[in-house]
Amino acid sequence: MSVKYSSLPSQDEGQLCTCSHKIDHPVSSRWRVNNPSSGSRYLLYSFSLNGILLLSLVLSWAYLYSGRSPYQGSSDEINLMWEDLYNEFAISLITGEEAARLPNATSPMAQEPTKYMVQLDVFHQLHCLNLMRKLVYPSVFNLDLTSGSEEAEENLDHFEHCYDSLRQALQCNADLSTIYYEWVPERNRLVGNLATTHTCKNYDSIVQWARDRQYKGPLDYTAKVEGVPIRHVSHVLGGESSHHHM
């Protein structure tokens, strides 16, 4: 079951959220105007060439004290919804021409050496958030963090990596939407209202970009391909080099 970003229930309507296309041009175009540095132009232009169309959406969400999101809780259906946000299409294949425009070199795909493998960081971030979510339900996921075993140490490394990655992502993409305060008689106090307006990238467009370039075969992370960039690390996470797999 695939649940798209734009199908979250609206607090007011209880059905589909109302998403208005306020800006009908790529976000990268707007950013090139506002950020004239050559580095910004270089990075955003490469994504524009790769065919991502990011529209500005205005929507509201709020679930604290006012109902629940379909992504809250733990059940087979909910767990699958989380996996469907990122897991199936996490690795994308791009052409050599597209890879040459990236700010960093990436490895060719062993099974398709004319293509290069990348992953959009939003999918990695969702993987990390899903991992942190599982801590809330220890009886369901049984994640060992405290036994002192090798598995526990690897899990702890993974979690520490994930929460710090999310910290950096939140600071990098600092959301300046305002939470406003109202008096709630039932609680006899001021309460922040999270049903505020956000300007968002169109996640459906991002997913479609990834699906169009999805690698569907088995991934062999131990295959060293000619031309692969080399990076040495001082710390090995989970028995792998410097990247954990989703």
trRosetta pair geometry for C-beta under 8 A, 3 or more apart (Angstrom, degrees):
i j d omega theta_ij theta_ji phi_ij phi_ji
1 77 6.7 6 38 -152 148 83
1 80 5.9 82 43 115 93 124
1 81 6.4 -35 95 -80 106 75
1 84 6.5 -100 90 -42 54 160
2 84 4.7 -163 -113 -179 60 134
3 7 5.9 -126 -169 72 76 124
3 70 6.8 -142 -160 105 161 137
3 81 4.8 8 14 -145 131 103
3 84 6.2 103 22 88 72 133
3 85 7.6 -29 68 -71 86 80
4 7 4.8 89 62 -1 85 109
4 203 7.4 158 -177 95 74 104
4 204 5.3 25 -164 -91 121 103
4 207 7.4 -136 -128 36 85 157
5 8 7.2 -26 177 -20 42 103
5 202 7.7 157 76 -175 136 46
5 203 3.3 85 -17 61 160 133
5 204 5.9 -135 39 -42 102 74
5 207 7.7 176 -10 -16 108 128
6 16 7.6 28 143 -170 77 105
6 17 6.7 -129 -171 59 58 107
6 19 5.4 -61 -142 -14 108 156
6 57 7.6 -122 -101 -143 104 161
6 202 7.7 -2 -56 -152 119 79
6 203 7.3 -176 -34 52 77 95
6 204 5.7 -33 -4 -32 116 126
7 16 6.0 -56 -137 -125 58 94
7 17 7.6 170 -148 17 12 91
8 17 5.3 20 75 -24 79 127
8 61 6.3 -10 125 -106 145 125
8 69 6.7 -26 -150 -144 110 96
8 70 7.0 -154 -129 23 67 105
9 13 7.7 -147 -175 80 75 79
9 14 5.9 -8 -174 -160 119 33
9 15 6.4 174 -137 101 81 4
9 16 7.1 -75 -114 -92 44 23
9 17 6.9 112 149 -50 12 80
9 67 7.9 -93 96 139 130 142
9 69 7.7 -177 40 -131 96 52
9 70 6.8 114 -4 -27 105 105
10 13 4.2 38 75 37 126 96
10 14 6.8 -57 72 -12 74 21
10 15 6.3 -4 30 57 100 56
10 16 6.6 30 -14 108 102 26
10 17 4.4 139 -69 -105 86 55
10 18 6.2 40 -90 -5 145 78
10 60 7.7 61 -142 72 85 88
11 14 7.8 10 -177 -66 18 55
11 60 7.2 -72 20 114 113 103
11 61 7.1 136 -29 -147 106 40
11 62 5.3 -5 -57 56 153 90
11 63 7.6 -150 -89 -76 109 56
11 66 5.8 22 -146 136 125 127
11 67 6.5 171 -127 39 82 134
11 195 5.7 -81 33 -107 154 129
13 16 7.3 -31 95 54 135 44
13 17 7.9 163 45 -104 119 33
13 18 7.4 104 -5 -32 141 100
17 59 5.3 44 156 -152 133 124
17 60 7.6 -172 -152 55 114 58
17 61 7.3 -37 -107 -78 141 88
18 59 7.0 168 80 -119 54 82
19 57 4.9 -19 -165 -160 105 118
19 58 7.3 149 -153 62 54 48
19 59 5.1 -24 -101 -72 77 116
20 57 7.1 136 61 -154 44 62
20 58 5.2 -20 56 51 97 101
20 59 7.9 166 18 -66 70 67
21 24 5.8 59 153 -82 116 83
21 55 5.6 -33 -136 171 96 138
21 56 7.6 108 -157 72 53 63
21 57 6.9 -36 -94 -99 51 68
22 56 5.4 -62 64 100 95 108
22 57 7.5 139 12 -124 91 20
22 58 5.3 56 -22 -15 130 116
22 199 7.6 -76 50 -122 136 101
23 27 7.7 87 105 -84 136 67
23 30 7.1 -6 179 -50 149 144
23 55 6.4 172 82 -163 76 69
23 56 3.8 45 36 31 116 120
24 55 6.6 -3 -118 -128 40 110
25 29 5.1 -61 146 54 116 142
25 30 6.9 129 92 -41 108 93
26 29 4.8 104 69 -6 86 97
26 30 7.6 -157 102 2 54 82
26 48 5.8 98 142 -114 166 103
26 52 7.5 102 -137 104 118 72
26 53 5.7 -103 -91 -138 92 58
26 54 5.7 69 -153 44 70 75
26 55 7.9 -69 -106 -72 38 51
27 30 5.6 -57 -158 39 44 110
27 31 6.1 40 148 -19 74 108
27 54 4.2 -46 10 96 112 117
27 55 7.5 -161 -39 -89 90 9
27 56 6.5 121 -85 -58 97 84
27 201 6.5 -62 -18 -104 155 90
28 31 5.6 -57 -144 41 33 111
28 32 6.3 40 155 -28 66 101
28 44 3.9 163 -145 174 100 108
28 45 7.0 152 169 -73 132 36
28 47 6.1 -176 -79 77 142 107
28 48 4.6 -137 80 -61 157 110
28 52 7.9 100 -24 85 127 101
28 54 6.9 101 -20 37 81 116
29 32 5.9 -50 -151 26 30 112
29 33 7.2 27 151 -15 59 101
29 48 7.6 97 -51 -103 74 141
30 33 6.0 -57 -162 32 36 110
30 34 6.4 16 152 -5 70 113
31 34 5.7 -63 -138 48 37 101
31 35 5.3 -11 174 24 77 113
31 40 6.4 -131 148 171 103 118
31 44 5.4 -173 85 -100 127 163
32 35 6.9 -65 -117 61 20 77
32 36 7.6 64 172 -102 54 47
32 40 7.0 171 -108 122 52 102
32 41 5.3 72 -131 -108 96 81
32 44 6.0 -148 -63 84 89 140
32 45 7.4 71 -89 -61 129 87
33 36 7.6 -10 -172 -71 23 80
35 40 3.9 -90 124 147 122 173
35 41 7.7 -167 103 -47 87 66
36 40 7.5 74 66 57 8 126
36 41 7.4 9 -164 -44 37 113
37 40 4.8 90 66 7 88 102
37 41 7.1 -160 94 -5 46 87
38 41 5.6 -57 -148 40 37 112
38 42 6.0 41 154 -28 69 106
39 42 5.7 -53 -147 31 29 113
39 43 6.5 19 161 -12 65 106
39 103 7.8 46 -157 -108 86 133
40 43 6.3 -60 -147 39 29 103
40 44 6.1 12 165 -4 67 115
41 44 6.4 -67 -141 47 24 100
41 45 5.7 26 164 -24 65 116
42 45 6.1 -60 -144 34 19 110
42 46 6.7 21 157 -23 58 105
42 101 7.8 -165 -179 -177 78 79
42 103 6.7 98 119 -81 117 94
43 46 6.0 -57 -158 27 30 111
43 47 7.1 21 151 -11 63 103
43 103 5.7 -17 -92 -38 94 122
44 47 5.8 -54 -154 37 39 108
44 48 6.3 42 149 -22 69 104
45 48 5.4 -52 -148 35 36 114
45 49 6.4 37 154 -20 67 102
45 101 7.3 -109 103 -179 89 127
46 49 5.8 -53 -152 34 32 111
46 50 6.6 31 150 -19 62 106
46 98 7.2 112 -171 -165 89 69
46 101 3.9 170 -116 131 104 110
46 102 5.8 141 174 -84 157 46
46 103 7.6 -146 8 -29 156 72
47 50 5.4 -56 -151 35 37 113
47 52 5.1 -36 167 37 94 127
48 52 7.0 -89 -98 56 32 80
49 98 6.6 -174 110 -116 110 84
49 101 6.3 30 52 74 145 171
50 94 6.4 -43 -123 -123 116 126
50 98 5.5 85 -92 -146 93 128
50 209 7.0 67 130 -164 101 123
51 209 6.1 164 96 -123 93 99
51 212 7.4 -69 99 82 144 152
52 205 6.6 103 -164 140 71 104
52 206 6.6 26 -142 -105 114 62
52 209 4.8 -4 -95 -86 81 157
53 202 7.6 -11 107 53 75 132
53 205 5.3 -106 75 -162 75 139
54 201 4.7 -39 -157 -143 112 96
54 202 6.0 179 -148 28 50 86
54 205 6.1 -179 -95 90 46 140
54 206 7.2 37 -97 -62 92 91
55 201 7.7 112 58 -155 43 46
55 202 4.5 38 46 -29 88 129
55 205 6.7 124 9 -20 90 151
56 199 5.2 -15 -163 -168 102 103
56 200 7.4 126 -156 57 50 39
56 201 7.9 -38 -98 -92 44 38
57 199 7.0 147 68 -155 44 48
57 200 4.7 -34 61 61 99 92
57 201 7.6 0 16 105 100 8
57 202 5.7 114 -30 -83 120 75
58 197 5.5 -1 -168 -168 96 108
58 198 7.2 164 -143 75 49 42
58 199 6.0 -21 -89 -95 71 66
58 200 7.9 163 -82 15 24 83
59 197 7.3 146 73 -143 19 63
59 198 6.2 -28 65 56 69 89
59 200 6.5 -30 30 12 106 129
60 195 4.8 49 168 -176 119 72
60 196 6.3 -179 -129 81 95 16
60 197 5.6 -49 -76 -87 91 53
60 198 7.2 142 -96 9 42 82
61 69 7.6 36 -176 -93 122 114
61 194 7.2 -36 101 131 63 99
61 195 6.8 -136 98 -117 15 61
61 198 7.6 -24 17 10 92 127
62 66 5.4 25 120 59 101 137
62 193 6.6 -26 -118 -180 153 68
62 194 4.1 146 -118 82 91 87
62 195 3.5 -66 -16 -62 136 79
62 196 7.8 96 -65 -1 110 57
63 66 6.2 -130 -140 70 25 79
63 67 5.7 -87 -137 87 73 71
63 68 5.7 70 -166 -128 120 26
63 69 4.8 -71 -71 -34 161 87
63 72 7.0 -177 152 -31 152 141
63 194 7.5 -51 26 81 50 136
64 194 5.6 85 27 6 111 137
65 184 7.8 -27 158 -131 158 161
65 191 6.9 -15 24 173 164 151
66 195 7.5 -35 67 -47 162 119
68 72 4.7 -112 -171 57 102 136
68 73 7.2 44 173 -25 142 110
69 72 4.8 107 59 -15 82 99
70 78 7.2 -164 161 -112 66 89
70 81 6.7 -115 133 -180 103 170
71 78 6.7 131 -143 -158 36 96
71 81 6.3 -137 -103 112 75 128
71 82 6.5 106 -147 -77 98 86
72 78 7.7 -71 81 -146 25 141
73 78 5.4 -160 88 -66 87 172
74 78 5.9 -138 -128 79 24 130
74 79 6.3 43 -154 -58 73 98
74 136 7.6 178 -37 90 123 99
74 137 4.3 27 -18 -80 161 167
74 140 5.1 -133 142 -9 149 174
74 141 8.0 -108 -145 -34 149 99
75 78 4.7 88 44 11 77 102
75 79 6.8 -146 82 -6 35 88
76 79 5.9 -57 -144 38 26 110
76 80 6.4 25 157 -18 62 109
77 80 5.9 -59 -151 37 28 110
77 81 6.5 34 150 -24 63 104
78 81 5.4 -49 -151 30 35 116
78 82 6.8 36 152 -18 64 100
79 82 5.8 -51 -156 32 34 112
79 83 6.6 32 149 -15 65 105
80 83 5.5 -53 -147 39 38 112
80 84 6.1 41 153 -24 68 106
81 84 5.6 -55 -146 35 30 114
81 85 7.2 46 150 -36 59 93
82 85 5.8 -41 -164 7 36 116
82 126 7.8 -179 -172 169 77 100
82 130 4.7 132 167 -118 126 118
82 133 7.0 -135 -123 62 155 156
83 86 7.5 -104 -171 53 34 69
83 87 4.5 -28 -173 7 77 139
83 88 7.7 84 146 -33 86 82
83 130 7.4 107 -72 -150 52 160
84 87 7.1 -49 -76 32 20 95
84 88 6.8 8 -131 -7 53 117
85 123 8.0 172 124 -127 78 70
85 126 5.1 -134 116 178 123 148
85 130 7.7 174 50 -60 126 126
86 89 7.5 -112 -169 58 36 73
86 90 5.6 53 160 -85 82 95
86 122 7.6 -152 -107 118 119 74
86 123 3.9 150 -154 -146 112 82
86 126 4.3 159 -34 81 145 133
86 127 5.9 -118 100 -51 146 80
86 130 7.9 -146 37 -15 125 137
86 246 7.0 -76 121 174 111 160
87 90 6.0 -26 -146 -33 27 115
87 123 8.0 159 -67 -169 30 108
87 127 7.4 111 -83 -93 78 97
87 246 5.8 -148 -120 139 77 117
88 214 7.4 -7 133 -144 79 141
89 92 7.3 36 166 -73 83 83
89 123 7.7 -128 89 -108 72 147
89 207 6.8 101 66 -160 146 73
89 210 4.3 111 138 131 119 109
89 211 5.0 -58 -117 -82 154 60
89 214 4.4 -74 -132 -102 87 118
90 119 5.6 7 161 -135 80 111
90 123 4.6 169 -127 151 81 145
90 124 7.7 102 -158 -61 114 61
90 127 7.5 41 -114 -53 140 127
90 210 7.5 -4 -103 -172 15 137
90 246 5.3 163 -91 57 174 139
91 117 5.6 -19 -169 -158 106 106
91 118 7.7 141 -157 73 59 32
91 119 5.7 -46 -101 -81 53 94
91 214 7.4 88 79 -151 63 57
91 215 4.8 -43 105 38 108 116
91 219 6.5 128 -5 -89 165 137
92 117 7.3 139 74 -153 44 54
92 118 5.4 -31 68 69 95 82
92 119 6.8 148 15 -95 84 39
92 120 7.1 45 0 -20 132 88
92 209 7.6 -3 -118 132 151 81
92 210 5.2 -106 -74 -136 119 68
92 213 4.0 46 -162 105 97 116
92 214 6.5 -50 -106 -86 64 37
92 215 7.0 170 -126 -12 14 88
93 109 5.9 -30 -114 -30 109 147
93 112 6.4 12 -140 80 147 139
93 115 4.0 11 -174 167 113 136
93 116 6.9 133 -156 62 61 36
93 117 6.2 -33 -97 -93 63 59
93 118 8.0 146 -101 23 17 76
93 213 5.3 -156 53 177 61 88
93 214 7.7 4 10 103 89 9
93 215 5.2 103 -36 -64 107 98
94 98 4.0 -104 169 89 116 134
94 99 5.6 146 97 -56 111 80
94 115 6.7 138 62 -164 28 82
94 116 5.3 -37 65 65 82 91
94 118 5.8 12 0 9 120 121
94 213 6.3 10 -71 -158 63 145
95 98 4.7 98 54 8 77 100
95 99 6.9 -138 98 -5 41 88
95 114 7.6 -18 -140 147 67 85
95 115 6.6 -56 -97 -116 38 68
95 116 7.4 13 113 18 10 95
96 99 5.5 -53 -142 37 33 113
96 100 6.3 40 156 -28 65 102
96 114 6.6 -75 -31 -174 110 65
96 115 7.8 -114 -42 -106 69 27
96 116 6.5 115 -90 -23 50 115
97 100 5.8 -50 -152 26 29 114
97 101 7.3 24 152 -16 58 104
98 101 6.0 -62 -162 32 37 109
98 102 7.4 48 145 -35 65 94
98 116 7.5 -157 79 48 92 118
99 102 5.7 -39 -161 7 44 117
99 105 7.5 51 166 -144 103 55
99 106 5.9 -120 -144 48 110 101
99 116 3.9 55 -79 36 142 161
99 118 7.7 -172 -104 -44 86 117
102 105 7.4 141 83 -89 113 22
102 106 6.5 12 73 -8 160 110
102 118 7.4 -168 -93 -95 153 138
104 229 7.6 -95 166 23 87 175
105 229 4.2 134 95 -56 117 134
106 116 5.1 104 90 171 105 114
106 117 6.3 -139 153 71 118 57
106 118 5.6 -16 -159 -80 174 82
106 229 7.0 -50 -96 12 14 120
107 116 6.8 156 90 -151 34 78
107 117 5.8 -13 76 42 86 102
107 225 5.8 116 -176 46 100 119
107 227 7.7 134 -144 101 56 79
107 228 4.2 12 -120 -127 98 93
107 229 6.7 -116 -67 25 70 75
108 112 7.9 -137 173 96 87 57
108 113 4.8 37 156 -151 136 61
108 114 7.5 43 -149 -33 116 7
108 115 6.9 114 -156 79 73 40
108 116 5.5 -63 -102 -97 47 68
108 117 7.5 82 168 -2 15 84
108 225 4.8 -127 70 130 96 148
108 226 7.5 -7 39 70 135 60
108 227 5.6 52 -6 79 119 120
108 228 6.8 -106 28 -74 76 74
109 112 4.5 14 86 57 123 81
109 113 6.7 -137 72 -81 61 31
109 115 4.9 -6 20 85 122 93
109 116 6.7 -170 -20 -114 81 16
109 117 5.0 110 -76 -46 88 102
109 215 6.6 -172 -127 -108 147 144
109 225 7.4 105 105 -59 10 164
110 113 7.1 5 -147 -74 21 80
110 220 6.0 -56 50 65 150 110
110 223 3.8 11 -85 120 160 144
110 225 5.0 -146 -89 -70 70 113
111 215 8.0 126 59 -160 124 120
111 217 5.7 -83 94 80 172 153
111 220 7.8 116 -39 21 101 108
112 115 4.3 11 117 29 115 114
112 215 7.7 -151 22 -120 130 110
113 225 6.3 178 -115 -160 95 127
113 226 7.7 24 -146 50 131 91
117 215 6.9 -24 -113 -23 101 150
119 123 5.9 -106 179 64 96 122
119 124 6.2 90 130 -45 124 104
120 123 5.4 90 73 0 82 101
120 124 7.9 -159 101 0 45 87
120 206 6.6 -175 142 -176 170 110
120 209 7.9 82 -47 92 145 119
120 210 6.3 -96 8 -79 126 118
121 124 5.1 -52 -154 39 52 115
121 125 6.1 55 147 -24 75 102
121 169 7.2 -172 140 -104 119 118
122 125 5.5 -52 -147 36 34 114
122 126 6.4 35 153 -19 66 103
122 203 7.8 -157 156 -126 152 93
122 206 6.5 9 55 158 152 153
123 126 5.7 -49 -146 36 33 111
123 127 6.5 41 150 -22 62 102
123 210 7.2 113 -54 -113 138 160
123 246 7.3 -94 146 -19 98 168
124 127 5.5 -50 -152 33 33 116
124 128 6.5 32 151 -18 65 103
124 165 7.1 -88 133 163 108 148
124 246 7.2 -137 -110 -52 57 126
125 128 5.6 -53 -150 36 34 111
125 129 6.3 33 152 -18 66 105
125 165 6.6 -151 -103 133 72 109
125 166 6.2 118 -150 -98 90 74
125 169 5.1 78 -111 -87 135 173
126 129 5.5 -50 -143 38 35 111
126 130 6.2 38 155 -21 65 104
127 130 5.8 -57 -150 36 28 112
127 131 6.5 31 151 -21 63 105
127 162 7.9 -117 108 -123 78 117
127 246 4.4 -95 -114 -112 146 119
128 131 5.5 -52 -150 33 34 114
128 132 6.5 32 152 -16 66 103
128 161 7.7 -120 -118 109 121 78
128 162 3.5 175 -149 -153 103 99
128 163 7.4 -174 171 -58 116 35
128 165 5.5 -153 -79 73 171 125
128 166 5.6 -158 114 -49 131 103
129 132 5.7 -53 -149 37 34 110
129 133 6.3 44 149 -27 65 102
129 162 7.8 -167 -46 174 33 113
129 166 6.4 114 -72 -99 82 134
130 133 5.3 -47 -149 29 34 119
130 134 6.9 42 151 -28 62 98
131 134 5.8 -49 -160 21 34 115
131 135 7.9 45 144 -26 58 91
131 158 7.0 -110 -179 140 154 110
131 159 6.7 -153 137 -101 119 71
131 162 5.4 -102 72 -124 133 171
132 135 5.9 -37 -170 10 46 116
132 159 7.1 116 -91 -143 73 89
132 162 6.2 -165 -48 123 98 129
132 163 6.3 105 -91 -80 130 88
132 166 7.4 -34 -20 -16 150 157
133 136 6.0 -46 -175 16 49 113
133 137 7.8 8 145 10 71 103
134 137 6.2 -74 -157 52 47 91
134 140 7.5 -124 -153 86 79 104
134 141 4.1 37 -174 -24 109 174
134 143 6.1 97 123 -30 115 135
135 138 7.0 7 -166 -68 44 82
135 141 7.9 -70 -67 64 27 137
135 143 6.6 -69 -93 52 64 140
135 159 7.5 79 -64 -127 129 133
137 140 4.0 -5 144 27 115 120
137 141 5.8 90 92 -2 90 100
138 141 6.7 -76 -130 55 28 81
138 142 6.7 82 177 -85 63 35
138 143 6.8 -101 -126 34 73 80
139 142 7.3 21 -156 -63 19 77
143 155 5.8 160 180 -161 95 143
144 147 5.2 -26 -171 5 117 117
144 149 6.5 0 138 46 142 118
144 151 5.6 52 72 109 129 109
144 152 4.5 -84 133 -86 97 86
144 155 6.0 145 78 13 64 156
145 152 5.6 124 -147 -157 15 88
145 155 5.4 -114 -90 105 69 122
145 156 5.3 111 -150 -75 85 86
145 159 6.9 -7 -111 5 126 150
146 152 6.2 -114 30 -155 18 137
147 151 7.8 16 58 69 122 94
147 152 4.7 -175 47 -47 81 147
148 152 6.0 17 10 64 12 144
148 153 7.5 27 -163 -48 33 94
149 152 4.6 102 52 4 75 101
149 153 7.1 -137 97 -3 42 85
150 153 5.7 -54 -150 36 34 111
150 154 6.4 33 152 -18 66 106
151 154 5.7 -56 -149 38 31 110
151 155 6.2 33 153 -20 66 106
152 155 5.6 -53 -146 37 31 113
152 156 6.3 33 154 -21 65 105
153 156 5.7 -52 -147 35 31 112
153 157 6.4 35 153 -19 63 104
154 157 5.7 -51 -149 35 32 114
154 158 6.3 34 151 -21 64 106
154 237 7.3 109 -147 179 76 60
154 238 4.3 91 -159 -103 112 72
154 239 7.0 -17 -110 -8 134 88
155 158 5.5 -56 -150 35 32 114
155 159 6.3 28 155 -17 67 105
156 159 5.8 -54 -145 38 31 108
156 160 6.2 29 157 -17 65 107
157 160 6.0 -59 -146 39 27 108
157 161 6.2 30 154 -20 64 108
157 237 5.1 -172 140 -135 130 86
157 238 6.5 -160 80 -42 127 77
158 161 5.8 -56 -151 36 28 113
158 162 6.3 26 153 -21 64 109
158 237 6.7 118 -78 -179 66 114
158 238 6.2 47 -64 -53 106 125
158 244 5.8 99 -122 -104 99 167
159 162 5.5 -56 -146 36 32 112
159 163 6.4 21 163 -13 69 103
160 163 6.4 -53 -140 37 29 100
160 164 6.4 19 162 -9 62 112
161 164 6.3 -73 -154 43 24 103
161 165 6.1 27 154 -23 66 110
161 237 6.4 24 -47 -124 151 150
161 244 7.0 131 88 -2 154 132
162 165 5.6 -54 -145 34 30 112
162 166 6.4 27 157 -16 64 105
163 166 5.6 -52 -149 38 36 112
163 167 6.5 45 149 -25 64 100
164 167 5.2 -42 -147 30 39 118
164 168 6.5 39 154 -17 65 101
165 168 5.9 -55 -152 37 32 109
165 169 6.3 31 151 -19 65 107
166 169 5.5 -52 -143 38 34 113
166 170 6.2 35 158 -20 67 105
167 170 6.0 -59 -150 36 27 108
167 171 6.4 19 156 -12 64 109
168 171 5.9 -60 -147 42 30 107
168 172 5.9 32 155 -22 67 110
169 172 5.6 -55 -142 37 28 112
169 173 6.1 -7 168 14 66 110
170 173 6.6 -70 -135 57 22 84
170 174 7.1 64 154 -93 58 54
170 175 7.8 -55 -158 1 76 94
171 174 6.0 2 -160 -67 34 94
175 198 6.7 -23 -157 -131 121 109
177 196 5.0 142 160 117 112 123
177 197 6.4 -158 -139 84 115 49
177 198 4.8 -52 -65 -95 153 72
177 199 7.6 174 -71 10 104 70
178 196 5.9 -157 78 -153 53 149
179 192 4.6 22 154 -174 121 117
179 193 6.7 170 -169 67 73 49
179 194 6.0 -19 -124 -98 107 54
179 196 5.7 -118 -95 -25 46 143
180 192 7.2 143 79 -151 24 66
180 193 5.4 -19 71 49 77 105
180 196 6.6 135 2 -89 88 112
181 190 4.8 21 176 179 116 114
181 191 6.9 160 -149 77 72 26
181 192 5.5 -44 -93 -94 74 56
181 193 7.0 176 -98 2 20 83
182 190 6.9 155 78 -148 23 70
182 191 6.3 -30 65 61 73 76
182 193 5.5 42 4 -38 114 119
183 189 7.6 -161 -143 117 64 19
183 190 5.8 -48 -91 -93 56 62
183 191 7.9 101 -138 16 15 78
184 187 4.5 26 99 33 115 103
184 188 7.7 -55 91 -5 70 19
184 189 6.5 -10 53 66 92 60
184 190 7.4 116 9 -138 82 17
184 191 4.5 12 -9 8 130 125
185 188 6.7 25 -163 -75 38 53
187 191 6.2 71 59 -50 146 126
193 196 6.9 122 109 -51 83 84
200 203 7.4 -34 153 -28 119 90
201 205 7.6 -112 164 57 84 112
201 206 6.5 54 137 -40 119 125
202 205 4.1 58 98 6 112 114
202 206 7.0 164 95 -13 61 83
203 206 5.4 -53 -150 36 42 114
203 207 6.2 43 152 -20 71 103
204 207 5.7 -53 -146 38 32 111
204 208 6.3 34 154 -21 65 105
205 208 5.7 -53 -147 35 31 112
205 209 6.6 38 151 -23 63 101
206 209 5.7 -49 -154 30 33 114
206 210 6.6 27 150 -13 64 105
207 210 5.7 -58 -151 40 34 109
207 211 6.1 35 152 -21 69 106
208 211 5.5 -50 -141 37 34 112
208 212 6.3 38 157 -23 64 104
209 212 6.0 -57 -153 32 26 112
209 213 6.8 -7 158 9 61 112
210 213 6.3 -79 -150 53 30 91
210 214 6.2 63 149 -72 68 85
211 214 5.3 -15 -144 -29 35 122
215 219 7.2 88 111 -80 129 96
219 245 7.7 171 96 -141 138 131
220 223 4.3 63 107 -15 114 112
221 240 7.1 -9 129 -140 144 121
221 243 7.9 -145 -149 81 135 112
221 245 6.6 -117 -43 -72 151 129
224 228 6.0 -119 -163 28 68 148
225 228 4.9 111 63 -47 77 109
231 241 7.7 106 78 159 91 126
231 242 6.4 -59 102 17 121 148
233 236 6.6 125 96 -77 120 59
233 241 6.2 130 14 174 132 72
233 242 4.4 164 -64 -75 150 112
236 239 6.6 41 147 -108 114 14
236 240 6.9 170 -173 70 86 33
236 241 6.8 -60 -128 -129 86 23
236 242 7.9 -87 -118 -73 51 55
237 240 6.1 -28 79 59 74 86
237 242 6.9 81 17 -136 108 33
237 243 8.0 167 60 33 123 8
237 244 5.8 -76 118 -59 128 101
238 244 5.8 71 30 -108 144 103
240 243 6.5 -80 130 66 129 55
240 244 6.4 144 53 -97 140 52
240 245 7.3 156 -76 -18 168 93
